[in-house]
Amino acid sequence: VYLVEVGSLAITHMVPTVHFLGDYPLHKLQDGKHAGFRVDIRTHIWAPRIQRGNFLVCGDWGSKHDDGCVIGARDLEVPKGDSNITISLNVSSTDVKLWWPVGLGGQPLYDVTVKFVPTVALLPLATSKMIKTSRRIGFKHFALVTGNDTSPGFVVENEGKEGTLSHGMYFRVNGAIVMAKGANMIPMEEMEGRLDDHAHRVLVKSARDANMNMLRVWGGGMYLPQAWYDACDEAGIMVYHDMQYAQEGHSPADSTTQHRELSHQVRRLAHHVSISLWDGCNECQVYMNTSTKIYADFVMSVVATEDGSRPVWPSCPALGWSEGVDRLTSIP
């Protein structure tokens, strides 16, 4: 627990999510030759009082303004207490380069910054300072494919339909079929206070040097330190991310505390381009007529509400979804 002094307001979370604007790609996308992306930047705020100001969003790509960034802006009144605002930026394919798993291309990363500039006339001088925070993102399209999308007519026949199929399960990254090679990631220490950022970076480098391209955050472990996810972003290591549940001994409960934990962790991590899909749990196969339905109608429902930009999977293992996700990509 720690205390911070709050002036005009506090930015509690900044959650940029990246959405591909093109049709479902069946071939490897090329830089500068695709439909581009939309970045939705949702900023969660807590304010001690009602106030007015300007929200500015800056991305460090494309044609720059005087302050060196692409800008989206909105003037608004911020209510007392908790609230959020979403500002979207469209990104041309000519302004950014695609992020790829290691071995298929580079891992370019871009900063997105949110600034709140309060209306000085409405505030005491001591609380009228600009507030800002940044996140680092990448641009990729990731699909968890469960149908035979190589079959002629499959894509057209299944566009706009919900639920997954049973042909198989493989990944497409920026249109290219990718073979996942990797391992489970378990906590490096029993005691969180002994966790070391450098050690986590060394582990990711070791995985890359061993020709791995994916690590799975095991559901029986923990949400990992920021440095580990940063290292995966930089190294081109895709992340298959369990939520932190394992049915035998650590199953979820639909409680305010667990709802807040899920929301907090997805908001904390969703900007990481390396995270490729969210999964409900470890070894807790979901059947909707049993208590395990909680992974579908609570755990992954919260996850999908917080992040609708990447595929979700009910559990590990799982039979898939009957509805609620795009049939081609498994994105909510």
Beta strands, then each sheet from edge to edge (+ up, - down):
strand 1: 10-20
strand 2: 37-47
strand 3: 51-59
strand 4: 70-78
strand 5: 81-91
strand 6: 110-118
strand 7: 131-137
strand 8: 142-145
strand 9: 170-173
strand 10: 176-178
strand 11: 182-185
strand 12: 214-217
strand 13: 238-242
strand 14: 275-279
strand 15: 312-313
sheet 1: 1+ 2- 5+
sheet 2: 4+ 3- 6+ 7-
sheet 3: 8+ 9- 10+
sheet 4: 11+ 12+ 13+ 14+ 15+
end
